[in-house]
Amino acid sequence: MTELALVLDGEAPVRKKEVERGNKVLVTPLYGVRGERAMCYHVSIDGCNILLDCGWTDAFDVEMLKPLEAIAKDVDAVLISHPDTAHLGALPYAFGKLGMNCKVYATLPVHKMGQMYMYDHFLTRQDQEDFQETFSLDDVDKAFAAFVPVKYQQLSMLRGKGEGISVMAYAAGHTLGGAMWKIGKDAEDIIYAVDYNVRKERHLNGATFDSIHRPALLITDASSVEREVPKSTVPRDTKLVDTILSSLRMNGNVLIPIDPAGRVLELILLLEEKWQQRQLGSYQIVLLTNVAYNTLDFAKSHLEWMGDLVTSAFERRRENPFNTKFITICHTMDELKALPPGPKVVLASFGSLEAGPARHLFAEWAGDKSNLVVLTGQPEEGSLMEEVVRVSSKPAAKKNVKFTLSRRVPLEGEELATHESTRKADKSKKEEEKKPEHVSVEEEMVDIKPVEPDEPEPMDVLFGVTTVGSTAEADLRRRETLTEGFTPIMTQHGPMFADEVWDPVMTDYGQEIDIELFMRTSQQASGRMVPELAKEPSTMFEDPSVEMIEEQQLVEAAQEAEEDEEIPTKLVSEAVEVSVKATILTIDFEGKADGQSVRTLIEQAAPRQIVLVHGNAKETKLLKDQLVLTLPGVDIYTPNAGKTVECTSSMATYKIRLSDALFQKAKMRDMSGYRVGWVNGIVGKALEEGGAPMLLPMSTLSTKADAGALVTTTSNEMAIMKRAAAQPGSVFLGDLRLVDFRQALAQEGITAEFSGGVLVCADGRVTIRKDSDEKLVIEGALSQDFFEIRQILYSQYQIL
């Protein structure tokens, strides 16, 4: 609360008044600052807890998630920006182990690609360690079932504590479906933009901040501030392909560690394009991940999320660039080894070399000088990739890397026999537990106590009449009454009415029903053995209870067969030391904005407050120092992990109701989907307790306090309110950029060119510029050109 004094033209303050501030916004980085790769930031807006990304590293260190564990159960919504591990890797653990239960907002590609990421992580890790304690496939499914897929610029309203808060995604580039998020409440916006790319690529357009102007808060990353501006991607692509070909022509293999569903799409398009241009079909390109087929299949069916190059090619020539001609899909190392011999380019998961086939291939190929390892991104701290980058700069004699390889191998000998005996014992125990206990009615009657002679006749509770005879006889009679026409079955499943026979002949559309075909198709779909069916359809349902029992037996038999076919395995780990003789090529293929673009976009957005995250200490300080010079007066925060900064706006927003009398006097105009008008009024009392106050016409002001007025007024205060309420001159509504105005002038046949940030029109006779307050200023000699250009300028606005 801010306390203000009302001063009347040189007089002493006559009254003090408390004015509320804007929405209370608290920002706390849980992790993802000072060089940490995984990102997770907690934003509280008036008590609503929103999580910006929920990432992890490929090391899957549970200790890293301690800050997340403290608030997981209180999170009201999660916004995910990209589908990789650094942005959503912790979601399965949070939902499965930490009790998180909320909606997760992301674009459709981020939802699907992220799910493939986590499936690949689990399948890979489970094959190399006991990973169930971290998270399971059920945890992955539980987390991704909470997703709410959205489209770009689709407005989504939160519920519960988030009532009144909206979220909207904007294209961020970098990955398919990657998003920057705008969080809005009342008249204030919070922008969250990390890992965006402004350059157009083969499969994605670049990000723009055109729809973002003067947000109350911008949360962005500083990790790209030192990235140089690339003049073109051609030298980078040429260097990559030429280095790959030099290794292949020496009969060597090329390993490119990649993530399963992200930047790999850009690499696939690049290799496909170069292989076709140079006719390199004799060299195999292999995509080796657990979800390789799913990744390409999803990319084929979601071209509308991609850039202009992809969509235009499909619209003109009906060419889908992900119908690859040179890519061979493999899901396991065995499938890779089964391919024809010869030099290969293998794109294998994971990019960090912490797990997956890429780690095993590195151990196998790094010792051969004819091979090549291409590293396309920044290494994670403590990962094998970081160690490889470090030793690659050393002399050849010192390029040794030590790490551990784990894999599952089938059990043999005594271990296999012990496993089989244990499995059979467990199976027998389960069968004993499943046996139903059959108790006859006569056995149940043994425990029924007979009625004593001196007790009154028992009352039949069910029918409200006295029963004749013993209690046992009455109980038997009641049982027969309740079970007449309904015979309970002794199995878990069975028909409720066994006497009913379903004997269909025709469908509702007049088509003859082939029961045999129907049953065979359904059983084949379920993976069970298909027995010989009766020729007469009517015999299929003569005894439904028997049919249900047989079906249950078939299911149980299939489960037992599946268990019998499963080959028991054990984990085997070995420490290896590799002398790195292969060529190590580090190339920037991350697809992120350069430092100059980052600064330009931030300055263009002109936020009132900035929080810098996701950069090391040097990068964060460098970007902050640059922004302090270009954005004077803007609060810039660089919090450490776990530290909370308050970013509450000093601008208060109030909700009022417009009276019918005032609304009828307002002149409304259409503007960007809204109806906009100017009204003068005085704030009155709310119609109901706790409701919004009413805005009343100025005619309610009088020297005597009006009954509906919110506060009593003196004559001096009334004069001040009348002056303040008077409408100023014309009000121009709109946000016009000089670039757009130049196009408007060109359409009217008037030439205009930029010179030093000023738009020079009509051969220099008229100039248009923006002053320090972002107001357009038109200058020039009074002439026909001046008035004509001014009229065109006015036509770009709505004038009230």
N, C-alpha and C positions, 0 to 999 in steps of 0.2 A: 504494500500500500504506500502511495506517495501523498504527502500532505501538502496542499497548496493553499496560498492565501489570496483572497480576492481584493485587489487594490483598485480604488476608484479615483482615476485622474489626479494623482498627487495626494490623495487622502490616505489616512492610516487604514490598515486592513480592517474590514468590517466583519468578516466571518472566515473561518477556516473550513475547508472542505476536503474530504478524502476521496482520491480518485484511484480506481483499480488499475493495475498494470495488465499487460497482455497475458497470453497463455504461458503457464509455467513450464519451461522446457529444461530438462536435465539430460546431459550427455555423459555417459560413462563407457569408455573403451574397456571391455572385458579382456580382450587381447587383440593383437593386430596393430600395434604401434611399435615404434623404435626397431623397425626391421623385421618384426614377426610376420611370417607369410600368411598364416591363417587369420581370418577377419571375423570379429564379432563385437558389435557395439550396441549398448543398451541406451535407448532414448525413452524418457518418460515425459509424456505430454499431459499435464493436468491429471496425473495418476494413472494414465494408460501406459502400460509397459510394452514397447515395441522393440523387437530385436532386428537389427540391421545385419543380415548375414549370420550364418552359424557354421563357421568353417572349422577345419581341423587340418593337420598335416599328415603326410603319408606314414609318419612314425606311429600315429594313433596312441599317443601318450595320454593316458587318462588323467594324470596329474595336471595337465594343461587345462582341463575343463573344470577345475575347482571353482573359478569365478562363475561359470555358467551354472554349475550345480546349485549355487546359492539362490539363484533367481528363476530357475527353469520352470517351477510350478506356478510362478506368478506372471509369466509372459502371456500377453493377450494377443499378440500377432507377431509373425516373422515375415520379413521381406527379404527375398533372395535375389541377388543381382546376376549371378553367373552359375553354370551347372557344375563347376569343378570342385575338388575337395576343399580348396581354400575358402570356398564360400558356403558350402552346405554339407561338408563332410561329417559334422557332429550331429546332424539331425537324427539319424537312426539311434545313436546312443542317448540323445536327449529324450526322445520319445520312449525308447525301450527301457532305459535304466534310470533316468532322472525325473520322470513323471511329467514331462512337458505335455500339454494338451491344449492346443490352440490351432488356429488356422494359419497356413503358410501361403503367402501370396508370391506367385512367380509366373512368368510367361509359360506358355505350353511347351516350347522347346527346352526351357530350363528344367521344367518338371520331368519330361521324358528322358532327356540326356542325363540329368542328374541321377535319375533312378538307375540308368545303365552304369554310371560311374560307381555307384555304391554296390550294385550287383557284382561288378567286376572286382571291386575291392574285396568283398566277402569271399567270392569263389577263389580268388587268387590267394588270399591270406589263409583260408581254411585248408588249402592244399599244401601250405607251407608251415602252418602252426595251428594250435587250438585257439581259434578266433571267436568261438561262441561266447566267451565271457565278455568280449568287447561289444559286439552286437551280432544279431542273427538276421537271416532273411526275413523272418517275421517282423523284426524291428524296422528293417528297411521298408517293408510294405506298410507298416503302421505309420511311419513318418510320412511317406508319400501319399497315403490315403488322406492326409490332412491338407494337401495342397489345394489351392484355389487357382486354377489356370486363368490368366487374364491376357488381354491383347494390349498392344501399345496404345496409350492415350485412352484406355478404358477406365472410367471412374468407378472405384469400388469403395463402398462405405463400410466402416467397421461397426461392430455391434458391442453391446455390453459396456464396459468401461470406455471403449473407444467411440461411443455415440457422438456423432458430429465430426469425426475425423475421417478424411478421405485419403485414399492412396491411388497413385497413377504411375504407370511405367512408361518410360521413354527409351528409345533405342540407344544402346550404348556401344554397339560394335563389339569388337574383341572376340565374342563367342556367339553362336547361334542362339537368339533369344535373349542375349545379355541386356540388362536393363539398368537405367538410372531411375531413382524413385523420387516422386514428389509427394510429400505428406502435407495435407492441408487441414487447417482448422480455423474457422471464422475467416478472417482476411489475411492470415499469415501462412506462409509456405515454408517447408523444410525440404531441402534438396539433398539427396544422398547419391553421390556419383563417385564410383571407384572403378579402376581398371577399364576405362573407356578408351576408345580409339576413334580419332577424327578422320583417318585416312580410309578411302574406299579400297576394298580388297576384292579378291575373286568372288567370294561368296557372301560378302557383307558390305553394307554401306557404312559410312562413318557417322559418328555421333555429332549432334549439334545442340547448342543451347538456345536456339531461336525461341522456344516456347518458355524459356526460363528468364525472368527479369525481376530483379530486386527481391529475391527471397529473404525472409527473415533470418534464415540460417542455411549455410552451405557446409555439408560434411563431405570432404573430398580427400583424396590420397596424395601424398607427396613423393611416391616412389618413382615417378617418371620425370622428375624435374631436371635430372642430369642427362636424360636421354636426348641424343642429338637429332636434329631435324634431317631426315633422309631426303636427299634430292630425288631419288627414285628407288623403286624396289628392284629394278632390272639388274643392277650390279650384284645385289644380294642373291637373287634367284640364279643368276648366271654362275656365281661363285659356288653356290651349293650344288648345282647340277654338274658342273665341270669337275668338282672334287669327287662327287659320287662316281662319275664315269671313269675317272683315272683309277679309282680303286677297283671297279668292276673289270676294267680291261687288264688288270694285273691278276685276274681270277680271284679277287678278294670279295668279301661280303661286307655289306653296309648295315649297321645297326642304328636306327633312329628311335631312341626311347620317347614315347609319346603318352599322353593321357588318352583314355579310351573313347571319349566323346566330347571333344572341344575344339582346340586348335588343329587337331588332326585333319579336320575337313579341309582346311586351307592347304595343308601339305598334300593331301590326296589330289586336289585339283591341280596343284602345281606339277606334281610328278606325272599325272595323266597328260597334262598339256605338253610337257617337254618330251615325254616318251612318244607321243604322237607326232610332234614336230620333227624329231630326230630319228623316228622309226627305230626305236630301241626295244622292240618286242622280244628280242632274244634274252633280255635280262628280266628276271622275275621281280615283281613288287608284291610283297606279302604284308597283309594287315593281320597282326597276331594279337588278338585280345579275346577274352571270354564272350564279349558282346559285339564282335566285329560285324556279324551279319545284321544285328539289330540297329547298329549305328548307321550303316549305309542305308538300310531300309527306311529308317525314320527320315534321314536327310532327303531321300528321293521323294517322299510324300509331303514335305513341308517347304516347298520352294517359295511359298508366299512370304516366308519370314526372312528370305535372303535378299541380297542386293540386286541392283539394277542389271548387272552383267548376267546373272543367272536367270532372272525373270524375263529379260528381253530375249535371251537365246531360246528360252522355252516358248515364248509367245510367237516368235518369228519362225523358228524351225522345228518346234516341238522336240527340242533336244534337252534331255535331262542330264546335266553334267555328272550326276552320281550313278548313272548307268555306266560303270567303269569298264574299260576294255583291257586294262593291264593289271588291275589289282586282283590278287588271289587271296581269298579269305581263309584264315586258319584260326582255330579256337584253342588248340593245345600244341605243345611241343612235338608230340607224336605226329600230328598232322603236318607240321612243318618238315619233319625229317622224312616223311613219306613223299614229299614233292620231288620232282626230277632233279638230279644233281646239277650244279652250276652256280655261278655267283648270283647273289640275291640282295635286294634291298628290303629289309624287314623293319616295319613300323610296329614296335612291340610296347606293351604297357609294362611298367609305369615310367613316367618321365623322370622321376626322382631316383630310379634304380633301387628303391627300397624293397621292392617285391616284384613278382610277376616274371614272365618269360624274358623281359629285357635284362633282368639281373643275371639269369642263367646264361643268356647269350653273350652278355658282356664277359662273364667268366670264361666262356668257351672261345670267344673270338678276339679278345683284347690282346692276347699274346702273339698274334700274327701281324707282322708289319704290313702285309698287303691289305688288311682290313681297315675299315673306317668306322668311327663312332661319331655321330652328329648329335650335338646337344643344342636344343632349340630354345631354351628358356633359362631363367635365373634359377640357380640351385637352391633347394631348401637347406636351412642351417642344420648341420649334423648328418646330412644324407650322404649316400655313396656318390651321388652325382657331384656334390660339393668337393669330396675327396678326389674324384677324378679330375675335376677342373684344376684343383690345386697342384696335383702331381704332374699335370700335362705341361706345366711351364718349367719343370725341372729337367736336368740332363737325363739322357736315356738310361744311364746306369742306376739312377735313383727313382725310377718310375715304378715303384711297387705299391700295390694296394692290397690290404688285408680286409676280408669281410667273411661273413658266414652264409652258406647256402643251405637251405632246408627244402626237403621234398618228402612226399609220401611214397613208401614202397610196400608191396604186398607182404603179408606175413608168411613165413615158411617154417617147416619143421615143428619143433615143440611149441613155438609161439602160436602157430596156427592151430595146433591140437588143443592148446589151453583155451584159445579164443572160442573154438567150436564147442567145447564142453561147457564153457560159461554161458554161451548163447543158448545151448539146448536146455540148460538148467533154468535160465530166465524164462524161456519159452514155456517150459512145463509149469513153472510157478504161475505165469499169467493164465494158462489154461485152467489151472485149479481155481484161480480167483474168479474166472468167468463162469464156472459151472453154476447154474441156477439151483436154488433150493426149493424143491417141490414139497409142499405141505398139504396133505389132504384135509378136507373139511372135517372128517371124523377126528383126525389128530388135533385139530384146533379146538374141537369140542371138549377135549379132555380137561382143559384148564378152565372151563366155564363152571362157575359155582352154582349149584342148584338153589332154587328159591326155598327159603324156610317156610314151614306151614303157617306160622303166625304173621308172616309179612303179607301186606296187601297184594292183590293181583298186579302183576307188572303192566305197565302202560307201554304200548307200542309207540315209541317216539315218532316213528315215521308216519303212521296213519292216525295217531291220536285215539286209538281204541284199545281196550284191554285184550290181552291174548289169552287163549284157552290152552291149557296144558303147561308143560315145563318151559323154562326159558330156553333150553337147548332146542326144543322142537320149534318154538317161535323164531329163533334165530335162523334155523335151517329154512323155515318157510319164507322168511324175509330174503334170504340169500337167493332162493329159487325165484322169488318174484323179481328181484333186481337183475338177475342174469337171464331171465327168460327172453329168448330171442337175441341174446348177445353172449357169445361164448368167448371168454378171454383166451388169448393165445399165450404160449409159454416162451415166446421168443421176443427179441427186442423190437422187431418190426413185424407188422402184419396188418391186414385190412380190418377196418372197423366193422364192416358188415360182410361176413364171409359168404353169405348166401346169395349176394347180388352177383350177377354174371354180366359182364360187359361184352356184348357181341356185336361190334359195329360192322356194317356192311358198306355204307356209303358215307362220305364226308358231307358237310353242310353245303358243299358246292357241287355235289353229284358225282364226285370221283370215287371209284371203287377202291377200297382200302386193302392194301397188301400187308397183312400183319407180319408175315415172315420177313419181308424186306424191311419193315419198320424196326422189328426187334433186332435183326442182324446189324443194321446200320447203327443203332444206338449202342449195342454192345461193342461193336468195333471201335466206336468213338471213345468208349470208356476203357479200351485196352484189354478187355477180357476175352477169353476163349469163347467162340460162338458155337453153341451146341446145335445139333440138328433139331429144327423146329417141326412141330406137327403140321401136317398138310392142311388140316381143317382149322380155320381160324377160331371156331367155336370151342375147340378143345383147349385153347390157350389159357383160358381164364376159368376153367371149371373148378379149380381149387386154388383160390388166390393165396391162402395161407401157405400152402406147399410151395407155390411160386416164390413168395417172399423169402421163405426159408432157404430155398435153393439159391436165390439171388445173394443173400447174405453169405452163404457158404462160398459162392464164387468170388465175392469180394475178399473174404478172408483168405481164400486160397491164393488169389493174386498177390495180396500183401505178403504172404509167406514166401511165395515164389520170388518176389522182389527182394526180400531179405536174404533168401538163399543165394541169389545171384550176386548180391553185393559182395565185392571182394574186400576182405578185411585188410587194413593197411596200418602202418605205423610211421611216425615222423622220424626222419633221419637228418641230422645236421652235421655239417662238416665245415671246418675253418679252411679257407683257401687264401692263397697269396698269389696275385697275378702280377706279372711283370708287364706293364703296359707298353707294348711295342706298336700297336695299331695307331693310326693317325686320329687325333682328337680335334674335331672341328666344332668350335662354339660359334653359333650364329643366332642373331636376334630374330626369332619368329614368334614372339609373344603377341604381337598385334596390339600394342598400347600406344597412347598418345606421346608425343615428344614434349620436352620441357617448355618450348616456346608456345605450343598449342595449349598446354595446360594453363599457363599464365594468361594467354589471350582469352580463353573461355571463362576463366574466373573473373577477369576484369569486365568482360562483356556481360556476365550475369549480374555484376554489381551487388553482391549480397551485403546485408547489414552486419552479419556476423559470420565468422568462418571457424570451423574446427578441422585441423589437419591431422590425418591419421595415416597408417600404413606406409611409413617411410622410416629409414634409419635416422639417427640424430642429425647427421650432416645434411641429408636431403630435406628434412623437415625445417631445419634452421635456414637453409638457403631459400626455400620457397617463402617462408614467413618474411624474411628480410626483403625479398623482392616485392611481395604484396604490400608491405608496410609503405613502400615508396609510391606504388601505383594506386593504392586504395587508402588514402589518408582518412582517419576517423573511423575505420572499420575495426571492430574487435576481432583479433585473431588468436585462437587458443590452440595449444599443442599439448594436450593432457597425456600423462603417462597411463599405463594400464591400471585400472582400478580407481583412478582419480575422476571425480565428478566435477563438471563445469556447468554452471547455470547460464543458460542462453535465453532467458526470459526477455521478451521484447518490452520496450518502454511504451509501446503504443497499445492502448486499451481498445477493446472491441466490445460494443454493447448491442444487445438485441432489443428491438422495440417493435411494437405493433403499430401499423399505420391505420388511422381512423378512416372510415368510409368517406367522410366529408373531405378529408385532405387528399385522399387518393383520387377522387373524382376531379379535383382541380389540377392534378399533375398532368403534364404533357409528356407522354411516354413515347420513346423511340426505340426501334429495334437496333441492337448492336451485338454482334457475335453470339447470337442465340439468346440474348437477354433483352428485357425491356427496361430502358434507362430513362430516368426523369429527374427533375429538380423539385424539391418541396421545401417549404419553410414551415416550421412548427415548433411547438413547445412540448417538452416531455411531461406527460401527465401520469396519473396513478395507474397501476395495473388493475385490470378488471377482476382478476381473481388472485388469491394469495399465492405467492411464489411464481406468478406469471410475468411475462414481459410487460414493461410499462407502455402506455399508449402515447403515440405522437399526435398531438392535437393541433388544430389550426391556430395561427397567430392571433386570430380574433378573440381567443379565450383570455388573452392578456388584458388586464385592466388594473386600475389603481387599487382595486380591492382584490384580495386573493381569490382566485377561482376555486370552486369546490373540487374540480378535478385536477388541479395543478399539483405537481409533486412537492414543490416547496413554495413557501410564501415569499413574495418579492417586494422589495422597496422600490420607490420611484426611480432611484439612480440605477439599481440593478436592472429594472425593466427597460430603461433607455439603452443600457449596454447590450441587453439581449436583442432588442429591436435592431440595433446597428449591426450586431454579429449575424443576425438571421437574414439580413438583406442579401439578395442574390447578387454576386459580383457581375462583371460584364459577361460576355459570352464564355461558356465553358466548352472546351474542345475535348472530346472523348476519343481516345485511340492511341496507338503506339506506332508511330510512323518512323521507318528507318530511311536514311538518306539514299541508300541503294535502291529501295523500293520507289522512292519519289523520283529518282532519276529515270526509272523505267516508265513511270507515269508521264513524265515530261516528254520522253521519246515517243510515246504513243500520240502525243499532241503535236509532234513535229518540232519540238524545241530541243536544241542540243544542250548538253550539260556534261561537264567533266569535273573530276575531283582534283583538287590541288591543296595539299597540306591539310586534309581533313575537311575542306570547305567545298561545297558544291557550287561551281561557277556556271552560271546559265546565261544564255543569250549573248555570247561573245564577251562575257565579263561585265555586262551591264547590271546583272542581278546576282547576288550571292546568298547562299543559305548555309547556315552552320548551326551547331548545337553549343549552347553555353555550358558553364560549369554545373548548372542545375538540370541538364538534359532537356532544356527548352529550345525549340527551333526559333532561330532568329533570321528574318529575311531583310536584306539590305540592298539598296540600289536607288538610282535616280527615279523620280516619279515619271513614269512613261507608260506606254501601252504594254510593253513587255513586263514591267513590274506588276501592273494590275492583273494581267493575264496569268502570270505565274502564281501570284497570290491567290487568285480564284481557284487554280488547280490545286494548290496546297490546301485550301479550305475544304475542297471536295473530298479530300482523303480522311476527313474527320466527321464525326457526328457532333453537331453544334447545338447546345442547349441554351 
